[in-house]
Amino acid sequence: MIIAGFGRFGQIVGRLLFASGIKATVLDHDADAIEAMRRFGFRVFYGDASRLDLLQAAGAAHAKLLVLAIDDAPAAARLVDLVRVHFPHLHVVARARNVSQWVALRRRGLRAVERETFESALRIGRHALEHLGVAPYEARERADRFRRHNVTVLEEMMPLFGDEARWLSAARAGRQQLEKQFTEDKLALDRSHGAWAVEPAAPDDRQPAVEDGSRPPPQT
């Protein structure tokens, strides 16, 4: 596999893979980062990851996965276009620095695109709720509901990106929908007299609730 871009984001991915026994090929234009990775046994290439010759030298023709984590949004778009033409077998997962880049990458056919601050912001929100007295399970449920709403709204708005009037109209509708959800949540809390939900026990020790808030299907 290949990691294109070894800044703060790519390094976390690379370290996780390294800890799992997977040594990725790294493409980056930071000489210091390249040298550090060489010492740990990574195969590294110095230069612009959006260059076809560099991708070929890195083994893109035989790689199964490309992690796209370069900072330059236009270069990231060029890289995806190159991969689509020259290495159509190569699966790409990517980070987006903002919504604009998320839309640009999704429009290029990428399914796995994560906004770099989104999940960390949700986690901070969960910690804040817990500190203010919300039970951990309820805090997680609320963060998960917000995540589902946000992702759904972005998917619906994506075709409108570039049409400012329609985009703003859809954004307002999304905010109204979120406000409606907040109101429903508050009514549910009022009905429970301020008692937050208690995390239910897992069906058995082998099937605990997973981190993303989903739970395994019931036993039949």
C-alpha positions, -999 to 999 in steps of 0.1 A, spaced: 0 0 0 10 36 -5 6 67 17 7 99 -3 16 127 22 33 121 55 23 151 75 4 151 108 -25 131 92 -5 106 72 19 99 100 -10 87 123 -22 64 96 13 51 89 21 45 126 -12 26 130 -3 4 101 33 0 113 20 -11 147 -1 -37 129 29 -51 110 22 -33 77 50 -12 62 36 12 37 54 30 8 55 67 16 55 96 -9 63 130 5 83 162 -4 95 167 32 131 155 33 132 152 71 100 131 72 114 109 44 147 103 63 128 95 95 107 69 78 137 53 62 151 46 96 120 27 105 122 6 74 95 23 53 100 24 16 100 61 8 101 83 -23 108 120 -23 88 143 -45 53 154 -57 29 126 -51 7 137 -80 34 129 -105 28 98 -126 65 88 -127 67 89 -89 35 68 -86 49 43 -110 82 41 -92 64 36 -59 47 5 -73 12 19 -78 6 -7 -106 8 -35 -80 -4 -18 -48 -39 -25 -35 -45 7 -15 -36 44 -17 -41 66 14 -44 102 1 -32 126 28 -14 154 9 -21 190 20 -24 206 -14 -60 202 -25 -54 207 -63 -25 182 -62 -48 158 -44 -74 162 -71 -47 156 -98 -35 125 -80 -70 110 -80 -74 118 -117 -41 101 -124 -50 70 -104 -84 67 -121 -67 67 -156 -35 48 -150 -42 26 -120 -80 19 -120 -76 -11 -97 -61 10 -69 -85 17 -41 -82 52 -27 -91 64 8 -87 101 15 -87 129 40 -103 162 31 -92 194 48 -126 210 44 -161 206 28 -149 220 -6 -122 193 -9 -146 167 4 -170 175 -24 -142 176 -50 -129 141 -40 -164 126 -37 -173 140 -72 -142 120 -85 -158 88 -73 -141 83 -40 -164 68 -13 -141 68 17 -133 105 23 -130 118 58 -129 154 69 -98 157 91 -113 176 120 -148 161 120 -144 130 141 -120 147 166 -145 176 170 -173 150 177 -151 133 203 -144 166 220 -182 173 220 -187 139 236 -162 147 263 -178 180 270 -213 164 274 -199 138 298 -181 165 318 -214 184 321 -232 153 335 -244 134 304 -240 96 307 -213 83 283 -237 62 264 -261 91 258 -232 114 248 -222 88 222 -257 84 209 -261 122 205 -227 125 187 -238 96 164 -271 112 156 -253 145 148 -228 125 126 -256 108 106 -275 141 101 -243 159 90 -232 133 65 -267 128 51 -271 166 46 -237 168 28 -245 139 5 -278 156 -4 -261 190 -10 -232 177 -30 -249 181 -64 -256 217 -56 -220 227 -48 -210 256 -70 -246 269 -72 -243 294 -43 -280 302 -41 -292 266 -41 -264 256 -18 -273 282 8 -310 273 6 -301 236 12 -278 246 41 -307 266 57 -330 236 53 -303 214 69 -300 238 98 -338 238 103 -338 200 102 -310 199 129 -330 224 150 -360 201 148 -339 172 160 -326 193 189 -362 202 198 -372 165 197 -342 156 218 -350 183 244 -387 171 246 -375 136 252 -352 148 279 -380 168 295 -403 137 295 -376 117 313 -374 145 340 -337 151 331 -327 115 336 -301 105 309 -302 71 293 -281 44 310 -259 24 287 -276 -10 282 -256 -41 289 -243 -60 259 -263 -91 250 -233 -112 261 -196 -108 267 -188 -116 231 -209 -88 216 -203 -55 232 -215 -22 217 -190 -10 192 -172 23 192 -193 39 165 -224 36 185 -240 8 165 -249 -25 183 -248 -61 170 -281 -76 158 -301 -96 183 -294 -133 187 -320 -155 169 
